[in-house]
Amino acid sequence: MNNTHGLSDEFIGQVAKLLQMAMLTGTNIGDNLRIVRVTVGEDNKIVLTPEYREYFEASINQMLEEAEAIKQTMQETPAEA
């Protein structure tokens, strides 16, 4: 029985995204990696679960909404000298 699995391009790309997110947000990449959920795909490679993909997409959308709200607040708040 073969218990060896490769990493899919999708998974490798996700690790890169998580590293970028950690650098942008100042969070620990380990914390981000602990949340990742994977399964073995048809080609015997590690792939992201559909549930994790959905979770990550929702997280990104929430961060973008929060960034937009901060931007709006900064534009509406007069600068102090």
C-alpha positions as CSV (number, residue, x, y, z in Angstrom):
1,M,0.0,0.0,0.0
2,N,1.3,3.4,-1.0
3,N,0.9,6.0,1.8
4,T,3.0,8.6,0.1
5,H,1.3,11.8,-1.2
6,G,2.5,14.7,-3.2
7,L,1.4,18.3,-2.8
8,S,-0.9,19.8,-5.4
9,D,-0.2,23.1,-7.0
10,E,-3.4,24.3,-5.3
11,F,-2.0,23.5,-1.8
12,I,1.4,25.0,-2.6
13,G,-0.3,28.2,-3.8
14,Q,-2.3,28.3,-0.6
15,V,0.8,28.1,1.5
16,A,2.2,31.1,-0.5
17,K,-1.1,33.0,0.1
18,L,-0.9,32.2,3.8
19,L,2.6,33.5,4.0
20,Q,1.6,36.7,2.3
21,M,-1.3,37.1,4.7
22,A,0.8,36.5,7.7
23,M,3.3,39.2,6.6
24,L,0.5,41.7,5.8
25,T,-1.4,41.1,9.0
26,G,1.6,40.5,11.4
27,T,0.2,37.1,12.3
28,N,2.1,33.9,12.8
29,I,2.0,31.7,9.7
30,G,1.8,28.6,12.0
31,D,-1.6,29.8,13.2
32,N,-2.8,30.2,9.7
33,L,-1.4,26.8,8.7
34,R,-3.2,25.1,11.6
35,I,-6.5,26.1,10.1
36,V,-5.9,24.5,6.7
37,R,-7.9,21.4,6.0
38,V,-6.8,19.0,3.3
39,T,-7.7,15.7,1.7
40,V,-6.1,13.3,-0.8
41,G,-7.3,14.1,-4.4
42,E,-7.8,11.6,-7.2
43,D,-4.2,12.0,-8.3
44,N,-2.9,11.0,-4.9
45,K,-1.9,14.6,-4.1
46,I,-2.9,16.7,-1.1
47,V,-5.6,19.2,-2.0
48,L,-7.7,21.7,0.0
49,T,-11.1,20.6,1.2
50,P,-14.1,22.4,-0.3
51,E,-15.1,23.6,3.2
52,Y,-11.7,25.1,3.7
53,R,-11.8,26.8,0.3
54,E,-15.1,28.4,1.3
55,Y,-13.8,29.4,4.7
56,F,-10.7,31.0,3.3
57,E,-12.6,32.9,0.6
58,A,-15.1,34.2,3.2
59,S,-12.1,35.3,5.4
60,I,-10.5,37.2,2.6
61,N,-13.8,38.9,1.7
62,Q,-14.3,39.9,5.4
63,M,-10.8,41.4,5.5
64,L,-11.4,43.4,2.3
65,E,-14.7,44.7,3.7
66,E,-12.9,45.7,6.9
67,A,-10.1,47.4,5.0
68,E,-12.7,49.3,2.9
69,A,-14.5,50.5,6.1
70,I,-11.2,51.7,7.5
71,K,-10.4,53.5,4.3
72,Q,-13.8,55.2,4.3
73,T,-13.4,56.3,8.0
74,M,-9.9,57.7,7.2
75,Q,-11.3,59.7,4.2
76,E,-14.1,61.1,6.3
77,T,-12.0,62.0,9.3
78,P,-10.2,65.3,9.1
79,A,-6.4,65.1,9.7
80,E,-5.1,66.7,12.8
81,A,-1.9,68.8,12.6
